[in-house]
Amino acid sequence: MILYYDNDEELVGNYFYTRYQGKIKLVGKVTKDKILKLVELDEEGNEVATFVGEIVNREFVGRWISLIDEKEYNFNLNIGGSFWGTREKIYAAFTSKTNEEVEDFLNELMRFPH
């Protein structure tokens, strides 16, 4: 999962779900009570799920809730750290390639048998 603040102080980002072999867009914010609320969007921009939780000891802990079928799951994500890139070049700490070039390369790697 990658999150960053956009110009409007809203969190934006995505996460990769191996079942769908692609990035899933996220938008959200941190509330006054320090609760992190993220909304998962489909390709058309429709809200399909939420992540609601808090940061505890370098972990994002909470519940994922489907807005389609109301399934709910607990989650616990380790915070790996911050990155040096920008929204336009999130992989800048590792390469001079564009986001699209890096992600195209990774998608090609995923096509090889594991």
C-alpha positions as CSV (number, residue, x, y, z in Angstrom):
1,M,0.0,0.0,0.0
2,I,1.3,3.4,-0.9
3,L,-0.3,6.6,0.5
4,Y,0.6,10.2,0.2
5,Y,-1.1,13.6,0.7
6,D,-2.3,15.4,-2.4
7,N,-2.5,19.2,-2.7
8,D,-5.8,19.3,-0.9
9,E,-4.4,17.4,2.2
10,E,-6.4,14.4,1.3
11,L,-4.7,11.0,1.4
12,V,-4.5,9.3,-2.0
13,G,-2.8,6.1,-3.1
14,N,-3.3,2.5,-3.9
15,Y,-2.6,-1.1,-3.0
16,F,-1.8,-4.1,-5.0
17,Y,-4.2,-7.1,-4.7
18,T,-2.6,-10.3,-6.2
19,R,-6.0,-11.9,-6.8
20,Y,-6.8,-9.1,-9.3
21,Q,-3.2,-8.6,-10.4
22,G,-3.6,-4.8,-10.3
23,K,-3.6,-1.7,-8.2
24,I,-6.7,-0.6,-6.4
25,K,-7.1,3.2,-5.9
26,L,-7.6,4.6,-2.4
27,V,-8.6,8.0,-1.1
28,G,-9.1,9.2,2.4
29,K,-8.1,11.2,5.4
30,V,-7.1,11.2,9.0
31,T,-9.8,12.4,11.4
32,K,-9.4,14.7,14.4
33,D,-9.5,11.5,16.5
34,K,-6.5,10.1,14.6
35,I,-8.6,7.5,12.8
36,L,-7.4,6.7,9.3
37,K,-10.3,6.3,6.9
38,L,-9.7,5.1,3.4
39,V,-12.2,4.5,0.6
40,E,-11.4,1.9,-2.1
41,L,-12.5,2.9,-5.6
42,D,-13.2,0.7,-8.6
43,E,-12.0,1.6,-12.2
44,E,-15.1,3.8,-12.7
45,G,-14.4,5.7,-9.4
46,N,-17.3,4.0,-7.5
47,E,-16.8,3.5,-3.8
48,V,-16.6,-0.3,-3.2
49,A,-14.9,-0.8,0.3
50,T,-13.4,1.0,3.2
51,F,-10.4,0.6,5.4
52,V,-11.0,2.2,8.9
53,G,-8.3,2.0,11.6
54,E,-5.5,3.6,13.5
55,I,-1.8,3.7,13.6
56,V,-0.5,1.7,16.5
57,N,3.2,1.0,17.0
58,R,4.1,1.4,13.3
59,E,1.1,-0.7,12.2
60,F,-2.1,0.3,10.5
61,V,-4.7,-1.8,12.3
62,G,-8.5,-1.9,11.7
63,R,-11.3,-3.3,9.6
64,W,-11.8,-3.6,5.8
65,I,-15.5,-3.4,4.9
66,S,-17.1,-4.2,1.6
67,L,-19.7,-1.7,0.5
68,I,-21.1,-4.2,-2.0
69,D,-21.7,-7.4,0.0
70,E,-21.0,-6.1,3.6
71,K,-18.2,-8.6,4.2
72,E,-15.8,-7.5,6.9
73,Y,-12.2,-8.5,7.7
74,N,-9.7,-7.4,10.3
75,F,-6.4,-6.1,8.9
76,N,-3.0,-5.4,10.3
77,L,-0.5,-3.7,7.9
78,N,3.1,-3.0,8.9
79,I,4.4,0.5,8.1
80,G,7.6,-0.1,6.1
81,G,8.6,3.5,6.0
82,S,8.4,6.5,3.9
83,F,9.6,7.1,0.4
84,W,11.6,9.9,-1.3
85,G,9.5,10.1,-4.4
86,T,6.7,12.4,-5.4
87,R,3.2,11.4,-6.6
88,E,4.5,11.6,-10.1
89,K,7.6,9.5,-9.4
90,I,6.9,7.3,-6.4
91,Y,9.9,5.0,-7.2
92,A,12.5,7.8,-7.4
93,A,14.5,6.4,-4.6
94,F,15.1,3.3,-6.6
95,T,15.2,4.3,-10.3
96,S,15.0,7.2,-12.7
97,K,12.2,5.4,-14.6
98,T,8.6,6.7,-14.6
99,N,5.9,5.1,-12.5
100,E,4.4,3.6,-15.7
101,E,7.7,2.1,-16.8
102,V,8.3,0.5,-13.4
103,E,4.8,-0.9,-13.2
104,D,4.8,-2.2,-16.7
105,F,8.1,-4.0,-15.9
106,L,6.6,-5.5,-12.7
107,N,3.5,-6.6,-14.6
108,E,5.7,-8.4,-17.2
109,L,7.5,-10.2,-14.3
110,M,4.2,-11.4,-12.9
111,R,3.4,-13.2,-16.2
112,F,6.3,-15.6,-15.7
113,P,5.5,-18.9,-13.8
114,H,6.4,-18.8,-10.1
